[in-house]
Amino acid sequence: MSTPHVVVVMGVAGTGKTTVGPLLAAALGVPYAEGDDFHPPENIAKMSAGIPLGDADRRPWLDAIGAWAHGRAGLGGVVSSSALKRAYRDRLRSAAPGAVFLHLTGDRPLIEHRMSERKGHFMPTALLDSQYAALENLGADEAGVAVDVSGTPEEITDRAVAALRRLES
């Protein structure tokens, strides 16, 4: 990419945001911020207990991610955030108007398998249904691209870089 955008790597839990995000940041030569690190302890406790977050729970988290993205405006960066709903993406865009979204997509069986294989993450597989129920795909008027998550992390990252470059041209 020639312009230093902030790329928000979005998607339901288990799509690989935490894996692909740092690889994408390295490929673009910009810093990476892990979206989960912006959650207040109450959110982590809720999700760990299998309780889905509501919109009110997500506001301070989205605002913290938005503040990070705002600070990277014109410099570039990659940050992960589920950003499942249009309203959440609008909130992030209001903080960082030039943000571009990379929506990692995959079929439910693949994502469920990946979630069941990961160790030490607070998000249980039981919350996957609530993630898919909340998901609103990128609208045609939203700056962003969708990339399928089948394949290796490196293959996904290569597809993401190519899609983001096409978005700029």
C-alpha positions as CSV (number, residue, x, y, z in Angstrom):
1,M,0.0,0.0,0.0
2,S,1.3,3.4,-0.8
3,T,-0.7,5.5,1.6
4,P,-0.3,4.9,5.3
5,H,-3.8,3.8,6.3
6,V,-4.9,2.3,9.6
7,V,-6.2,-1.2,8.7
8,V,-8.7,-2.7,11.1
9,V,-8.6,-6.5,10.9
10,M,-12.2,-7.6,11.6
11,G,-14.3,-10.7,11.8
12,V,-15.9,-13.1,14.2
13,A,-13.7,-14.8,16.9
14,G,-11.5,-17.5,15.5
15,T,-10.9,-16.0,12.0
16,G,-7.3,-15.3,12.7
17,K,-7.2,-11.6,13.5
18,T,-4.5,-12.1,16.1
19,T,-2.4,-14.3,13.7
20,V,-2.9,-12.4,10.5
21,G,-2.8,-8.9,12.0
22,P,0.9,-9.0,13.0
23,L,1.8,-10.6,9.7
24,L,0.0,-7.9,7.8
25,A,1.6,-5.2,9.9
26,A,5.0,-6.6,9.1
27,A,4.2,-6.8,5.4
28,L,3.1,-3.2,5.4
29,G,5.9,-2.0,7.6
30,V,3.6,-0.5,10.3
31,P,3.0,-1.3,14.0
32,Y,0.3,-3.8,15.1
33,A,-2.0,-3.4,18.1
34,E,-4.0,-6.4,19.5
35,G,-7.6,-5.4,19.9
36,D,-8.1,-7.8,22.8
37,D,-5.6,-5.8,24.8
38,F,-8.0,-2.8,24.7
39,H,-10.8,-4.7,26.6
40,P,-11.5,-3.6,30.1
41,P,-11.2,-6.5,32.7
42,E,-15.0,-6.6,33.0
43,N,-15.4,-7.5,29.3
44,I,-12.8,-10.3,29.6
45,A,-14.6,-11.7,32.7
46,K,-17.9,-11.7,30.9
47,M,-16.6,-13.4,27.8
48,S,-14.6,-15.9,29.8
49,A,-17.9,-16.8,31.6
50,G,-19.6,-17.4,28.2
51,I,-21.6,-14.1,28.3
52,P,-21.7,-12.2,25.0
53,L,-20.9,-8.5,25.2
54,G,-23.6,-6.0,24.5
55,D,-23.3,-2.7,22.8
56,A,-22.7,-0.8,26.1
57,D,-19.9,-3.2,26.9
58,R,-18.2,-2.6,23.6
59,R,-18.3,1.2,23.6
60,P,-15.2,1.8,25.9
61,W,-13.3,-0.9,24.0
62,L,-14.1,0.6,20.6
63,D,-13.2,4.1,21.9
64,A,-9.8,2.8,23.1
65,I,-9.2,1.2,19.7
66,G,-10.4,4.3,17.9
67,A,-8.0,6.4,20.0
68,W,-5.1,4.2,19.0
69,A,-6.1,4.3,15.3
70,H,-6.5,8.1,15.5
71,G,-3.0,8.4,16.9
72,R,-1.7,6.4,13.9
73,A,-3.6,8.5,11.3
74,G,-1.2,9.4,8.5
75,L,1.4,7.0,9.9
76,G,-0.3,3.7,9.3
77,G,-1.0,0.8,11.5
78,V,-2.9,-2.4,11.9
79,V,-5.3,-3.2,14.7
80,S,-7.6,-6.1,15.3
81,S,-11.2,-5.6,16.4
82,S,-14.2,-7.9,15.7
83,A,-16.0,-4.7,14.5
84,L,-19.0,-7.0,13.8
85,K,-21.7,-4.3,13.4
86,R,-21.8,-1.4,11.1
87,A,-22.4,0.9,14.1
88,Y,-19.1,-0.4,15.7
89,R,-17.2,0.4,12.4
90,D,-18.9,3.8,12.2
91,R,-17.7,4.5,15.8
92,L,-14.1,3.5,14.8
93,R,-14.3,5.6,11.6
94,S,-15.5,8.6,13.6
95,A,-12.2,8.4,15.6
96,A,-10.0,7.5,12.6
97,P,-11.8,8.6,9.4
98,G,-9.2,7.1,7.1
99,A,-9.5,3.6,8.6
100,V,-9.8,0.7,6.1
101,F,-11.4,-2.6,7.2
102,L,-10.0,-6.1,6.3
103,H,-12.8,-8.5,7.0
104,L,-11.5,-12.0,7.6
105,T,-14.2,-14.5,6.5
106,G,-14.7,-18.2,6.7
107,D,-17.3,-20.9,7.0
108,R,-18.5,-21.8,10.5
109,P,-17.1,-25.3,10.7
110,L,-13.6,-24.1,9.9
111,I,-13.8,-21.2,12.4
112,E,-15.3,-23.5,15.1
113,H,-12.5,-26.0,14.5
114,R,-9.9,-23.2,14.8
115,M,-11.4,-21.9,18.0
116,S,-11.5,-25.4,19.6
117,E,-7.8,-25.9,18.8
118,R,-6.5,-22.6,20.3
119,K,-5.2,-22.6,23.9
120,G,-5.3,-20.0,26.5
121,H,-7.8,-17.6,24.9
122,F,-10.7,-16.2,26.9
123,M,-13.3,-16.5,24.2
124,P,-15.2,-19.8,24.3
125,T,-16.5,-21.6,21.2
126,A,-19.9,-21.3,22.8
127,L,-20.0,-17.6,21.9
128,L,-19.5,-18.2,18.2
129,D,-23.2,-18.3,17.4
130,S,-23.6,-14.8,19.0
131,Q,-20.7,-13.6,16.9
132,Y,-22.3,-14.8,13.7
133,A,-25.7,-13.4,14.7
134,A,-24.2,-9.9,15.3
135,L,-22.1,-9.9,12.2
136,E,-23.0,-7.3,9.6
137,N,-20.8,-7.7,6.5
138,L,-19.1,-4.6,5.1
139,G,-21.4,-2.4,3.1
140,A,-20.6,-1.3,-0.5
141,D,-20.0,2.2,0.9
142,E,-17.5,1.1,3.5
143,A,-13.7,1.3,2.8
144,G,-12.6,-2.3,3.1
145,V,-12.2,-5.7,1.6
146,A,-13.1,-9.3,2.6
147,V,-10.6,-12.1,2.5
148,D,-11.2,-15.8,3.0
149,V,-9.3,-17.4,5.8
150,S,-8.7,-20.8,4.2
151,G,-5.1,-21.6,3.9
152,T,-2.0,-20.8,5.9
153,P,-1.6,-17.5,7.7
154,E,1.0,-16.5,5.1
155,E,-1.4,-17.2,2.2
156,I,-4.2,-15.2,3.9
157,T,-1.8,-12.3,4.5
158,D,-0.6,-12.3,0.9
159,R,-4.3,-12.2,-0.3
160,A,-5.0,-9.4,2.2
161,V,-2.1,-7.3,1.0
162,A,-3.1,-7.8,-2.7
163,A,-6.8,-7.0,-1.9
164,L,-5.8,-3.8,0.0
165,R,-3.5,-2.7,-2.9
166,R,-6.4,-3.2,-5.3
167,L,-8.6,-1.1,-3.0
168,E,-6.2,1.8,-3.3
169,S,-5.9,1.7,-7.1
